[in-house]
Amino acid sequence: MRNHLIGILCGAFATSALAASEIPAQTAAPAPDLSLDLYAAPGQLVDIGGGRHLNLRCSGSGAPTVMLDGGQGSTSMAWRKLQPLLAKSHRVCSYDRAGYGFSDAGPLPRTAQAAADDLHALVRAAKLQTPLILVGHSLASYIARLYTSAHPNEVAALVLVDPVSETLAQDAPAFAQLEAKMSAQNTDYGRSCAQAARNGELDKATPAAEACVPPPFAGLSERLSDSIRQRYRSAVYWDTGVSERESDAANIAAIQSISLADTDLPLIVLAADGTNDWLPADQADLRKAADAGYAAGRARIARQSRRGNVVAVAHSSHNIPEEQPAAIARAVEQAAAQVKAASAK
């Protein structure tokens, strides 16, 4: 079952499994990919004020600069396939949101607005060249839209990767109720792991550790595997994920209070063709309604700009950054071409 649909977003709270947006499932034990060991240590820890630092990873050169922001529970490692593709022609950066990866914790609640404010502080502190192309996956589609509304002169284009829909409850009410139920179950799981971490139960062999901390990851070096597993032993990680989930109503209210309408901002919405294929065959009607609900939400998001459009991504689940990174790269290049064409007029 896809983590995106065990709740609202992708990534966190999969029992004994790393965020799906970061590591693919393995059926064998391949030789470790040592090129990924750069993710075992911070990139650039940027002071964003208030005694907090966010972990930033930038590579490549060329304008416009591209900023990548991942789904719930994911870190900059979620973009390990896409970032090298974009770095061939752009300055491209990814980062760990507060409470994840190597970034410091942020004050609760961890709403999309709080994350957008952090991102703005990061862009300013790191002196990144604006306007940016913002790429937001899942939850980060909210973050990117809120950032754009607050700082329109700092955003050249938006690429939203299988974005969450603020209108799902009205577009597919039965499916939205199922999602809410699953999200509540997953949130309870996150709370229990957070409490176990505070009790010191995740640093030793306990039933709680078995439930909350994944086993070593095949295909990764011991160093990187240990680094990733360590985050699951932290109450900060679990508290952050719980807060992101509990912020759904606040996020919807925030996103519905803004509008990008009456703009020519390039806006590309990438839509997975298999977002809801986890539903059992005997729930075909529910899946049909869910698919229609997501399609309606994506179309509404795209209509936020006169230059908005929806692009279907074949052979993909919600986890497009892992499964079809080239599709995102094409969308970024399309957006960049629109930006350059507009600036040349």
C-alpha positions, 0 to 999 in steps of 0.5 A: 500500500502506498505511503501517500495513501496511508494518510495524506502524503508520501514518506513517513511512518511506514513501519520498518521501512524508509520513506518510499521517496528515498529508497526503492524496494530491494529483492536481492542484496546488491553491492552498495552504491558508494556514490550515495555516501554523500547523503551520509553527511550534511551538505551545507548547514545554513543558519536561517536565524533563531539558532536553527540550521537547514541542510542544503545541497546544491550542484551544477550551474545555470539559470534559473536556479531550481529548488527541490522540495520533497514529500512528507518524511523525505529528505534531500536524498529523495532527489538523488536521481533527479538532481544530477539530471538537472545539474547538467544545465541548472544550479539545482538545490535540494534541502532537508525540511526542519526536523528531517535529515540533518536539519535542526528541528523547527517549532511546532506545528509544522504547517506548510506555511511554517515550511514556506517561511523556513524555505524563504529564510533558507533562500535568503541566507544561502544567497540563492539567485532568484527567481527560482523554479520551485519543484514541490512533490506531494506536501511540498506542492502546498509549500511551493504555492504558499511561497509563490503567493508570499514572494511572487517576484522570487518565483519564475515557475512552478512544477508540482509533482503529483500534488496533494489536493485541497479539494479532495473532500468535495471531489471524492468524499468517500475516498477522502474519508478513507484517507482520513481514517488511514492518516489517523491510524498512521498518526497514532503509530507516529505518536507511539514511536515518538514516545518510545524514542523519548523513553529510550526504547529505540536505542536498544533491541525492543519491540518498539525498536523493531516496529519503528526503526527499519533494518539495514538497507540493502544496496547502501553502504553500512555508513549510509544505512546507519545514518538513515536508521539513526533518524528513526531513533529520534523523537524529533523525526516522529514529532515532525511527521506527526505535526505535518499530518495533524496540520492538514486542516490548517494547510487546506485553510492556508492554501484556500486563502491564497490565489495565484489567479490572473498570472502568467506564471509557468505552472506544470502539474505532473499527474501520476497514472497509478496514484490510486492503484493500491485500492483492492479490485473489489473497490473499483468504484472507489478507485474510479471516484478517487481518480476522478477526484484527483484529476479535478483537483489537479485541473483546479491547481493548473487553472491558477495560472493562464499558463498552467497545464496538467501533464500525465506521467505514465508508469508511475505511482505517487512516487514520481521522483523515484520512478520517473525522474526524467519526466520531472526533468523534462517539465523543469526544462519546459518551464525554464524555456517558458521563462527564458522566452518571456524574458526575451520579449 
